[in-house]
Amino acid sequence: MSSRIRTVYPESDGLPMAENTVQFDWISLLKWNIDVLFRDRVDVFVAGDNFIYPIEGNNKIRLAPDVYIAFGRPKGQRGSYRVWDEGNIFPQVIFEVLSPSNRSGEMHKKQEFYEQHGVEEYYVLEPDGEMYLEGWRRVGEKLELISDDDMVDFVSPLLGVRFVTRDQIVEVSGPDGKLWDTPLGMIVEANGLVEKAEGRAHEAEEAAQGAIDRAEEAEAKADQAEAKADQAEAKARRLAEKLRELGLDPDSL
């Protein structure tokens, strides 16, 4: 009687996600903004820093990209991304954000891995020092390097995200043309918008109250004028009565 050995797919290699704050900030910026970009798409899964296992039964062939996007897969929590459990859909877009320990040989092996298993777009960002962004897109069975000239102002075909590189600066903006910010920046901006909205609401409330006060003041003046008119009319009646008592016709005077 034989027993089948169950393959265990580790969910961690014990290594840190990022080696410095600059790398972490960029990973966060990409991951969270892409999450926001596809928040209304239930069939787009966005994640990072967990293992992708492309081959069932083999727990040695694996990589943990900094950020990856899988179109056609539902949102949700995963300890790892096992391609055979994901409808055999390998993530179509991969981002790697370089850390000081990354070596060219290691990055070449990563590119070969992604190329072999079907990634459609692959981006490598150097966030520190001489900042740059490199990109590859699939042409047939291979990943083809996007030229430096094209990467100066390049729009991802799958994401619709624009990358602009100039003077050792990389800018990323969404399809709406708005530059992406870190989660903290997004919160600060949102709070600023709320404060502005509250300020405008307070100004509108003050303006409305001012209009009410002016209306009440005008009404009070109108009441005073009406009272004075009533008083003048009553005085005129009393004067007319006195004249009649004296035998004079007030209308003939």
C-alpha positions as CSV (number, residue, x, y, z in Angstrom):
1,M,0.0,0.0,0.0
2,S,1.5,3.3,-1.1
3,S,0.9,6.8,0.2
4,R,1.1,9.9,-1.8
5,I,3.5,12.5,-0.3
6,R,1.8,15.9,-0.1
7,T,3.9,18.7,-1.4
8,V,4.2,21.7,0.9
9,Y,4.4,25.1,-0.7
10,P,6.1,27.5,1.8
11,E,4.6,31.0,2.1
12,S,7.8,32.7,3.3
13,D,11.5,32.6,2.7
14,G,12.3,34.6,5.8
15,L,13.7,37.5,3.8
16,P,12.5,41.1,4.2
17,M,10.1,42.6,1.6
18,A,12.3,45.7,1.3
19,E,15.8,46.6,2.3
20,N,15.3,50.3,2.7
21,T,12.6,52.9,3.0
22,V,13.0,54.1,-0.6
23,Q,12.4,50.6,-2.0
24,F,9.4,50.1,0.3
25,D,7.9,53.4,-0.6
26,W,8.0,52.5,-4.3
27,I,6.6,49.1,-3.7
28,S,3.7,50.6,-1.7
29,L,3.1,53.3,-4.3
30,L,2.7,50.8,-7.1
31,K,0.8,48.2,-5.1
32,W,-1.8,50.5,-3.5
33,N,-2.3,52.7,-6.5
34,I,-2.9,49.7,-8.8
35,D,-5.3,48.4,-6.1
36,V,-7.2,51.7,-6.3
37,L,-7.1,51.7,-10.1
38,F,-8.8,48.3,-10.3
39,R,-11.0,48.6,-7.2
40,D,-14.1,48.1,-9.2
41,R,-12.8,45.1,-11.1
42,V,-13.6,41.9,-9.2
43,D,-11.5,39.9,-11.7
44,V,-8.2,41.7,-11.1
45,F,-6.0,40.4,-8.3
46,V,-3.1,42.7,-7.1
47,A,-0.5,41.5,-4.7
48,G,3.2,41.4,-3.9
49,D,5.9,39.8,-1.9
50,N,4.4,36.3,-1.9
51,F,5.5,33.3,-3.8
52,I,4.3,32.5,-7.3
53,Y,4.4,28.7,-7.9
54,P,4.0,27.9,-11.6
55,I,4.3,24.1,-11.5
56,E,2.2,21.8,-9.3
57,G,4.2,19.4,-7.3
58,N,7.4,21.5,-7.5
59,N,8.0,23.8,-4.6
60,K,11.5,24.8,-5.6
61,I,10.5,26.7,-8.8
62,R,9.1,29.9,-7.4
63,L,9.6,33.7,-7.2
64,A,8.1,36.5,-5.0
65,P,7.8,39.6,-7.2
66,D,7.5,43.0,-5.4
67,V,4.2,43.6,-7.1
68,Y,2.2,41.5,-9.6
69,I,-1.2,41.8,-11.3
70,A,-3.3,38.9,-12.4
71,F,-6.2,39.7,-14.8
72,G,-9.0,37.2,-14.8
73,R,-8.5,36.2,-11.1
74,P,-10.8,37.1,-8.2
75,K,-9.7,39.4,-5.4
76,G,-9.1,37.8,-2.0
77,Q,-6.4,36.6,0.4
78,R,-3.7,34.2,-0.6
79,G,-0.7,32.8,1.2
80,S,0.9,32.1,-2.2
81,Y,-0.2,32.2,-5.9
82,R,-0.4,28.7,-7.2
83,V,-0.9,28.9,-10.9
84,W,-2.8,25.6,-11.2
85,D,-5.3,26.8,-8.6
86,E,-5.7,30.1,-10.5
87,G,-7.2,28.7,-13.7
88,N,-3.6,28.3,-15.0
89,I,-3.4,32.0,-15.3
90,F,0.1,33.3,-14.7
91,P,0.2,37.0,-13.6
92,Q,0.4,39.2,-16.7
93,V,2.2,42.2,-15.2
94,I,5.2,42.1,-12.8
95,F,7.1,44.9,-11.1
96,E,10.5,44.4,-9.4
97,V,11.9,47.3,-7.4
98,L,15.7,46.9,-7.0
99,S,17.4,46.8,-3.7
100,P,21.1,47.3,-3.0
101,S,21.6,43.5,-2.8
102,N,20.2,42.7,-6.2
103,R,22.7,41.5,-8.7
104,S,22.6,41.4,-12.5
105,G,22.7,37.6,-12.6
106,E,19.8,37.3,-10.2
107,M,17.7,39.8,-12.2
108,H,18.5,37.9,-15.4
109,K,17.2,34.7,-13.8
110,K,14.1,36.5,-12.7
111,Q,13.5,37.8,-16.2
112,E,14.0,34.3,-17.7
113,F,11.5,32.9,-15.1
114,Y,8.8,35.5,-16.0
115,E,9.5,35.0,-19.7
116,Q,9.2,31.3,-19.5
117,H,5.9,31.3,-17.6
118,G,4.1,33.8,-19.7
119,V,4.2,37.3,-18.2
120,E,3.0,39.9,-20.7
121,E,4.7,43.1,-19.2
122,Y,7.7,43.2,-16.9
123,Y,9.2,46.3,-15.3
124,V,12.3,46.9,-13.2
125,L,12.6,50.1,-11.3
126,E,15.9,51.4,-9.8
127,P,14.5,53.8,-7.1
128,D,17.8,55.0,-5.6
129,G,20.8,56.9,-6.9
130,E,20.5,57.2,-10.7
131,M,16.8,56.4,-10.8
132,Y,15.6,54.6,-14.0
133,L,12.8,52.3,-15.2
134,E,13.2,49.5,-17.7
135,G,10.4,47.6,-19.3
136,W,9.8,44.5,-21.4
137,R,6.7,43.3,-23.2
138,R,5.9,40.0,-24.7
139,V,6.4,39.5,-28.4
140,G,5.6,35.9,-29.3
141,E,7.5,33.6,-26.8
142,K,10.0,36.2,-25.7
143,L,10.1,39.4,-23.6
144,E,11.3,42.2,-25.7
145,L,13.1,45.2,-24.1
146,I,11.3,48.5,-24.6
147,S,13.7,51.0,-26.0
148,D,14.9,53.9,-23.8
149,D,13.3,56.4,-26.2
150,D,9.9,54.7,-25.7
151,M,10.3,54.5,-22.0
152,V,10.7,58.2,-21.8
153,D,6.9,58.4,-22.0
154,F,5.3,54.9,-22.0
155,V,1.8,53.7,-21.4
156,S,1.3,50.2,-20.2
157,P,-1.0,48.4,-22.6
158,L,-2.6,46.3,-19.9
159,L,-2.7,48.8,-17.0
160,G,-3.2,52.0,-18.9
161,V,-0.6,53.5,-16.5
162,R,1.8,56.1,-17.8
163,F,5.5,56.1,-17.0
164,V,7.5,59.2,-17.6
165,T,11.3,59.1,-17.1
166,R,13.5,62.2,-17.3
167,D,16.5,63.7,-15.5
168,Q,16.8,60.5,-13.3
169,I,13.2,61.0,-12.2
170,V,10.5,58.4,-12.7
171,E,6.9,59.6,-12.6
172,V,3.8,57.3,-12.6
173,S,0.3,58.5,-13.4
174,G,-3.0,56.8,-13.8
175,P,-5.3,56.9,-16.9
176,D,-6.7,60.1,-15.5
177,G,-3.3,61.8,-15.9
178,K,-3.0,62.3,-12.1
179,L,0.4,61.6,-10.6
180,W,0.4,58.7,-8.2
181,D,1.3,59.3,-4.6
182,T,2.1,57.1,-1.6
183,P,-0.7,55.9,0.6
184,L,0.2,58.6,3.2
185,G,0.1,61.2,0.5
186,M,-3.3,59.9,-0.7
187,I,-4.6,60.1,2.9
188,V,-3.2,63.6,3.3
189,E,-4.7,64.7,0.0
190,A,-8.1,63.1,1.0
191,N,-8.0,64.9,4.3
192,G,-7.1,68.1,2.6
193,L,-10.1,67.7,0.2
194,V,-12.4,67.0,3.2
195,E,-11.1,70.1,5.0
196,K,-11.7,72.2,1.9
197,A,-15.2,70.8,1.5
198,E,-15.9,71.4,5.1
199,G,-14.5,75.0,4.7
200,R,-16.7,75.6,1.7
201,A,-19.7,74.2,3.6
202,H,-18.9,76.5,6.5
203,E,-18.6,79.5,4.2
204,A,-21.9,78.6,2.5
205,E,-23.5,78.2,6.0
206,E,-22.2,81.6,7.0
207,A,-23.4,83.2,3.8
208,A,-26.9,81.6,4.3
209,Q,-27.0,82.8,7.8
210,G,-26.0,86.3,6.7
211,A,-28.8,86.3,4.1
212,I,-31.2,85.2,6.8
213,D,-30.0,88.0,9.1
214,R,-30.3,90.6,6.4
215,A,-33.8,89.3,5.5
216,E,-34.8,89.5,9.2
217,E,-33.3,93.0,9.4
218,A,-35.2,94.1,6.3
219,E,-38.4,92.6,7.7
220,A,-37.9,94.4,11.0
221,K,-37.4,97.7,9.1
222,A,-40.5,97.1,7.1
223,D,-42.4,96.4,10.3
224,Q,-41.1,99.6,11.8
225,A,-42.1,101.6,8.7
226,E,-45.5,100.0,8.7
227,A,-45.9,100.9,12.4
228,K,-44.9,104.5,11.7
229,A,-47.4,104.6,8.8
230,D,-50.1,103.3,11.1
231,Q,-49.2,105.9,13.7
232,A,-49.3,108.7,11.1
233,E,-52.6,107.5,9.8
234,A,-54.1,107.4,13.3
235,K,-52.8,110.9,14.0
236,A,-54.3,112.2,10.8
237,R,-57.7,110.7,11.8
238,R,-57.6,112.4,15.2
239,L,-56.7,115.7,13.6
240,A,-59.6,115.4,11.2
241,E,-62.0,114.7,14.0
242,K,-60.8,117.8,15.9
243,L,-61.3,119.9,12.8
244,R,-64.8,118.6,12.4
245,E,-65.6,119.3,16.1
246,L,-64.5,122.9,15.3
247,G,-66.9,122.9,12.4
248,L,-64.2,122.7,9.7
249,D,-64.1,120.3,6.8
250,P,-60.6,118.7,6.8
251,D,-61.0,117.7,3.2
252,S,-61.4,121.4,2.1
253,L,-58.3,122.6,3.9
